[in-house]
Amino acid sequence: MSIVIRGGTVVTADHSFRADVYCEKGLIAAIGENLEVPAGAAVIDATGQYIMPGGIDPHTHMQLPFMGTVATEDFYTGTAAGLAGGTTSIIDFVIPAPGQRLMEAYEQWRDWSAKSASDYSFHVAITWWDDSVAADMETLVKQHGVNSFKHFMAYKNAIMADDEILVKSFRRSVELGAMPTVHAENGELVFQLQQEMLARGMTGPEAHPLSRPPIVEGEAANRAIQIAQVMNVPIYIVHVSCKESLDAITRARNDGQRVYGEVLAGHLAIDDSVYRNSSFEFAAAHVMSPPFRSRQHQDALWQGLQGGNLQTTATDHCCFCAEQKAAGKDDFTKIPNGTAGIEDRLAIIWDEGVNKGRLTMNEFVAVTSTNTAKIFNLYPRKGSVSVGADADLVVWDPAGTRTISASTHHQNIDFNIFEGRTVTGIPSHTLSQGKLVWCNGELTAEKGAGRYIHRPAFAPVFDALAKKRELDTPVAVERDSGAACQRGQTATPA
């Protein structure tokens, strides 16, 4: 099947230009004005619209077993919803239970993900440590194209990685050319604050943000960044939600450290007033970690994107319905953490970013697609509109509108955190592997069509760090062990 997109403006992270884009055999085959293409090629009229790389969501949790239940969104429904919103690739998470072999967990997630409708890859979480973990990390990197490892600094007595695990895993990541990523919250502080809230009789969702104030995120982010500096490894901080965490990233980047920050669409658009809603179902539906913050923090996050200290946007897409959230009716610590968003990320960031002058179109492409591809070594196969790249494309209608609602979305969840928002700027067409899977409101995603994407180790940043490490390698001082004293001094008898 071949498709030509005609009459649109190509928008990349670097520049914009008028051109047709011809796709054949799953790849972009030609780019130029008035392209001559085979007579049988399907034609998409993109007049007045933009042709952009498909979105890459670097943070999703499909079918995740968590807090005594399982996320309702599986790899097919979740990736199909992503295609409806213009997202053509995801990086999900393999999360081994403490003591479980990494390879066993990886094979389980690969089995679940075989039904994906779009291309996908995995970060693998390090939730415990022994020699088998180090060995499995090498197998994952060298044989299975995993080039990033996740560390939860929260969730005490479950999957939390302490400082010892961070140091050992970061050191191993340096050796393997893999990117450490961290969920930055001080797990001990969160645990103690949760117990304090419960002791005060605060059992509802309003206690959730109080038990996870910005400082617990800022402290953990700063600590992880400092450990990464000592280990001389790049680091990627997921779902940055507050100024304190952003400040830690900014300081490190200003000092020349290789630190990357991710922000969620929800944290850019929703404030913490949701937790004080009189409806338990409404408030509980917004429980995720880190929680939504005040508008002051939202402003800081937008500034982080504008200034380049936050590079990527994601969703942390993890769906739990009202019945599952009700497990915490009398104890907020038992509300399964997670919200949806994969279908709405691009539209929200365009509407809140581009339409309000916070981002240019090119910056939009960078933070929704290209930067993720570069950081996780997928570029230019993904995140670009270039000859030879995968034909994962979105045709974007800047004048199109949609009112977001759980009654009409494709996500497998009974609630939408962006409910009722009318956005301007939506995908009219989505191409995945050169196939048209979304066309003016009609979704034709195919179960199992998604491919597992291997990501090579040693992204370019590792070359720079290796040179720095070589120059900074400590050298032992050579001493004359036979000399009894320094020049001009006499040895004193014992």
N, C-alpha and C positions, 0 to 999 in steps of 0.2 A: 504494500500500500504506500502511495506517495501523496503528499499534501503540500500545497503551496499557500502561504499566507501572503496576501497581496494588499498593498495600499496603506500599510501601517507604518508607524515609527518605531524602529528598534530602540529599546532603552536598555542599556547595560549599566554596570556600576561606574563605568568610565565616561561614556558619552552617549548621545542620542543621534539617530540619523534615519532618513527615509530609506526603506529598502523592502524588498520581498524576501521571504525566507522559505526555501524549498527543503522539505524533509523526505528522506527516502531510507528504507531499511533501518528505521529506528534512529537515524542520525541526521544532523543538519548537513545537507549536501551542498547547498549554495546560498549565498546572501548577495543581493544586489538589486538595483532598480530594473524593472521590466524584465525579469528573468524569463528565459525560454525554458519551458519544462515539458515533460512528456504529455501527450494529449490526454492521457487517462488520469492525470493527477487531479485529486479533489482540490477545490479552491475555497479558501476562507477569506471573506472580504473583511479586512481590518481597517477600512477607511475611518479616520477619526479616532483610531484606537492605538494602543501601544503593544508592542511585542516584546515580552520580557522573559528572562529565565524563570522556569517554574520555581515556586517557593521550596525551600528546604527547611523543615522543622527539626532542629537538632535535639529536641527534648520532648519525647512522648513516652507514654506508658500504656501500651495496648495489652489488654488481657492480664493485667498485673495482679498477682495474688498479694494482698496487702491488708493488714489489720483485720484479719479473720474473714475476709471476703475476697471477691475477684472483680476487678474492673469490668463493667458491662460492655465496653468497646473492645471487640476483637480486632485482629490485624486486617481483616477484610473491611468491616464496617468503618473502622477508623481511617484507613488509607483511602477508601472510597469517598468519605466525607472530606478528606483533605483535597482530593482531586476536584471536588465540587467548588472548593474555595481557592483553587489555584496552587495548592501545594503538591508537588510531584515526587518528593522524596522525604523520608523521615530517618532519623537516627534514634532508635529506641534503646532500652536498657535491659541487659541480662542482669538479674539480681540474685546471686546465689544466697541460700540460707547460710548462716554461720556454720562452718564445718563441712559444707557441701563443696565438692570439687567444682571448680570453675567450668571445666569441660562438660560435666554432667548438666549443669544449669544451661550452658550455651546450647547444647543439643536439644534440650527441652524447649527453649525459646525459638530455635530454628524450626522445630516441628510446628509450634503455634503460628509462626510467621509465614509458613508456606502458603497461606491463603491471601497474602497481601495483594492489593490491587495496584500498588505503586512500588517503585524501587525503595529498598530499605537497607539499613545497616545497624550495627549495634555498638554501644558502649558496654563494657562489662564492669560491674561493681566489685570492689574489693571489700568484703565484709568481715574477713578474718585473715589470719596469716600463718602459714607454715611453709616448708620447702615445696609442697605440692602446688601452692598458689603461685610461687615464683616460676615453677616449671610450666604450669598451665598458661600463665601470662605469655611465656615465650611461644608456646604452641599456638595460642590465639593470634598473636602478632604475625608469626612467620607462615602459618598454614591457613589461617582463616580471615586475614585481612582486617583484624581489629587493631585500631591504632589509638585507642583512648580507653582510660579506665576511670571509673566513677568512685568517689569516696563520700559517704554520708557522714558528716560530722555531727548529725543529730540522730534521734531515735535510739536513746540509751536502752540497754537490755534487749536490743534487737539487732539492727544492722549497722550500728555506729562504729566508725573507724576512729580509734584513738591515735594519739601522736605517734606511737611506735609503729602502728600500721601505716600511717601516712609516710613516715620516713622511709620505711622499708619498701613500700610500694613506689614512692617517688623515685628512689634510687634504682629500682628495677626498671621503671619507665624510661629513665635516662639511657640505660643499657640497651633497651629494645627500641628506642625511638618512638615512644608512645606518649600521648598527651594525658597527663593527670587532670581530671575534672573533679570539682568538689561541690557538694551541697553544704554551704557555709552557715551553720547555726551551732552554737555551743550547746551540745546535747545535755551536759550536766546542768547548766543553768536553766535550760528549758524544763528539764525534769523537776528541778527544785521549785521553779515558778508554777508549774502545773499543780504540784502538791499544795503550794501556798494558796492558789486560787480555790481549789477544792475545799481546803480547810476554812476558807472564808464563806463557804456556801455558794460560790460562783460556779455553777455546773453547766451553764448554757454556753452557746457559741461566742457570746461577748467576751468570755474569758480566754478564748483561743489567742487573739492578738496580744492580750495582756501577758500571756505566758511566753510569748515570743517577741519581745520588744526589739526595736532596731539594733540596740547595742549587742544583743547576743549574736546577731548576724555579722555585725561589723567586727566584733572580736574574732569570730571564727575565720572570717575572710582574711583579716590581717595575719592571723596565725598561720593559715595555710599558705599564704603568699610568702611569709618569711621562711617557712620550711622549704618551699620551692626555691627560694633564693639560695639557701644554703646548699641544696641538692643540685643547683644549677640546671633546673628543668623548667620549661614553660608550664603555665597553669591556666586553666579555664574555669571561671567561677560561674556556676549555673544560677538561673533565676535570681539575679540581683534585684532586691526589692526596696532598698533604702539608701539614703544618703551616706550612712556610716560605711556600708559595704562599698559603695561607689568611691568614697573618699580613699579607702584603703587601696583600691585598684588604681586610682588616679595617682596617688603618691608613688606607688611602685612603678607605674609606667613613666612618670616624670623622672624617676631615677634610672630609667633604662631597662627595667625588668620586663620580661616577656610575659605579660599577664593579659588575659582576655576575659571580657565580661558579657554575659547573656542577660537579657531582660525579657519578661513575658508580656504578651499583649495585654493580659488582664491587669498586671501591675501598672501599666501605662494609662489605663482607662477607668479603673474602678477603685474607689477609696474605701477606707475601713468603716464607714458608716453602715455598711451592709450587715455587720455583725450585731448591730443593735436593733435590727428590724424585729417587730413584735412577733413575726411568724418564725417558729423554730425551723420549719422546712426551708424557708428562704435563707435565713442566716446560716444554717448548717450546710446548705448547698454551696456556700462560698468558702467553707473551711478548706484551706490548703496551706502548705508550708513552703516558704515563709508566707505569712498572711498578707492580705491587702493592707496598704498603708495610707497615711494621710496625703492630702493633695500636695503638701510641701515635698514629700518624697517623690510623688509623681513628677513634679516639676524638675527635680534633680535628675531623675532618670532620663527625661527627655533631653536635658542638657548633656547628660552622659553620651547619649546617642549622637547628638549634634557635634559634640567635641571629640568624638572618636574613642572615648575611654570605655564605652560599651559598643561591641562590634556586631552582635547578633540578636535576633529576636526569636522567641520560641513560644510554646504554649504550656509545657508540662501537662499535656493532655492526658487526663486520668479520670475516667468517668465512674461515678457512683450515684445511683438513683436514690430517691427519697427513702425507700424502704431500707436501704443499706445505711444511709446517713442516720436513720433513726436508732441505730445501735448505740449512739451516744446521747440519747434523749435526756438521760439523767447524769451524764458524765462526758463533758466535751472532749476529754482525752481519748474517747472511744469512737468519735466521729471519724469515719474513714476520710483521710486527707486526699482531696483531688477535685479538679474542675475540668471542664471541656474547653475547646477553643480552636482545634485544628482547622475547622471549616471557616472560621471567622478571622483568623490572624491577619491575613493580608488586607482584607477590607477594613478592619479596625485601624491598622497601622497607616494605611493610605488615608483614611478619613481623618484620623486624629493627627497624622503627621504631615502628609503632603498637602491636604486641603487646608490645614491651619498654618502652613508656612514653617513648620518645624523641621521638615525634611524636603530635600529636592527629590525628584523622581529617581535620579541616579543613586542618591543615598538610600532611598527606599529599596532599590534592587540590591544594594550592598548588604543592608541589614536583614533582609528577608531571604537572601539566597547566596550571593557571591562570597561574602565573608565566611559563612559557615563552610562553603566548599573549599576555601583556601585554608582555613584553620585546620580542617580535618582531612586535608590532602585529597580532595575530590576534584579540584579545579585543574584544567578547564573542562573536564568531562561533564561536570555539573556546575551550575551557577554561571553559565556563560551562554551568549548567543554567538557562536563561532562555528566555522566549518569543521566537522569532525566531532563536535560535542554531541552528547545525547540529545535527541529531539524532545526534551522536556520543556515545554513552553506554555506560557499563559498569554492569551490575548486579552488585554485589559481595557475595559470601557470606562473612561474617566467620568462619563456622564450617567452611567447606569446606577440605579439605586436598588436597595433591598432593605426591607425591615426584618431584622434578625428576630427569630422566634423558635422556641423549642417545638412549636407545632409544625414548622416547615423545614427545620434543618435536617441534615442527613446523619448527624451524630446519634449514636445509640445511647441516649440519656434523656431523662424527662425534664431537664432544666437547662437553661442557657444563661450564663452570667451576663450576656450582653442583650438580654431580652428587651425588645421594644425599640432598640436603637435603629434608626434609619441611616444607612451608610451610603455615601456617594462615591462610586469607584468600585467596580466589581468585575470578576472575570466573565467574559462572554464565551470564551473557549479555553479548554485546557487540553494540551497534548502530552501524553506519557509514552515514551519510547516511539514517538512519531505517530501514535494512534490518537484519534479524537475521542476523548472520554467524557468531556463536558461541553455541551453546545447549547447556549441560550436557555439554560434551566433544565436541560435533559442530561441525566447522568447515565453513562453506559460503561461504568467500570466493570472490569472482569476479575472475578475471584481467581487468585493464583497467578495473575499476569505480572506481578511485581517480581523483580530480581533481587537477590541478595548481592549487595555491592561490597567488594573487597576494597579496603582503603589502605594504601601503602604506608609503611612506617617511614619514619625520618622525613617528615615534612620539612620544607626549607629552613624553618626557624631552628631546627636541630643542627644544621650545618654551622650557623652563626654561633650557637651556644658551644659547639664542639671546639671552634677556634678560640673562643673566649676561655673555655676550660683549659685548653692546652697552654695558653699564655699565662693563666693564673695558677698552673699546677705548682704546688709547694715543692721546694727543693731543700733537702736536708743540708745542714751546715757541716762541712768537712772540718774536722779538728785533728790536730797532731796529738794523738794520745800519748806519745812518748815525752812530750815537753812537760817538764815539771813546773815551770813558772813562766810568766810573761817577761818580755825584755825589760831589764832594769830592776827586776824584783828577785828576791831570794826565797826559796821555798822554806816554809816554817816547819820544823820537825813536829811530828804528832806527839 
